[in-house]
Amino acid sequence: MITRLEIENFIELVERGVPVIDTRSPAEYAQGHLPGSINMPLFNNEERAEIGTLYKQAGKQAAVMRGLEIAGPSLRCFVEQAAGLSKKGEIALLCWRGGMRSGAMAWLYDTAGIDHIYVLNGGYKRFRQSVIQSFEQPFHKVLVSGKTGTGKTLILYKLEDLGAQVIDLEKLAHHKGSAFGGIGEPPQPTNEHFENRLFMAMRLLDREKLVWIEDESRHIGRIKLPDAFFNEIRKGKTYFIEVPEEYRICRLVNDYAQSGDNMLAEAIGRIERKLGGLQTKLCLEALAQKKYETVAELLLRHYYDKLYTNLIQKRLPSTVHHLRFSDADPLKIATHLLALENVEKQT
């Protein structure tokens, strides 16, 4: 049985584990897709381009006939793959607009005996509309801020362990947000797919309850945060965490010293213009001598600390709360943050 669904009901299927097949071409899928979906393209990139051209030049019937000619030999394979995914007799499908490609596959799976086939009305285009619209919605948030090496991400994880709602933007972006942030991370998603991942992560949260987010600039590596989302989180209260410099240096050495000197040198080179020629030279000399603590100290004092000071000074002072700690224990800091919010809630 084939059922067409609107976007909200379709996403609810995804969230309860119904397998989703994206019938668009590999290039379309790579640009962005519904997280968790599986690409089973009816046509490859070249075939899709050929059929699109044929549709414009010779009309729908000619394009359909050419599509049947291309897809015909693969029909059995499509059914076998879908049957392997559909453990409970359910399959969800989408294409670009919810039209011919997903409709053809739905007919095929229905004919082959799959019990329940769901097709997204409006397709991936409709999903993207929901993604973009969602970033306009306000939510209750607090930002965890602090200079490089403070351990903001670790504090987020401890907040989550203590039962708080957390959005880890750097995890979604596959980047730690600095010139060194891509080291040890998987390739970054496209900006479009990052937005898709953020949308699905936000759906898991209760927007009426507090959400903790690490303070980020507008860009995380080559990912640009959606304007509406960035403007919304900038309205939130900010806790600026301050810990002694020696803890920050130690954390940076632990995080990056094993990454390879060549990668570290390349990252230093990327900030040479702002770091300055002399400090860049000193950093590279210390790196060559494997004096990683010296490298971290130079980078903090002559680049990152200035950067964070300038950024935080641009915030509305009434929204920024400075908290100084004698060490950098993320559990201790997370516990203190939650206690502050609980006190405020009761007053």
PyMOL commands that set and color helices and strands:
alter all, ss='L'
color gray80, all
select helices_A, chain A and resi 7-15+26-31+45-58+60-85+100-111+123-134+152-161+169-173+191-203+227-233+245-259+261-270+272-275+277-288+292-313+317-319+330-346
alter helices_A, ss='H'
color red, helices_A
select strands_A, chain A and resi 2-5+20-22+38-39+90-94+116-120+141-146+165-167+211-214+219-220+223-224+237-242+320-324
alter strands_A, ss='S'
color yellow, strands_A
deselect
rebuild
show_as cartoon
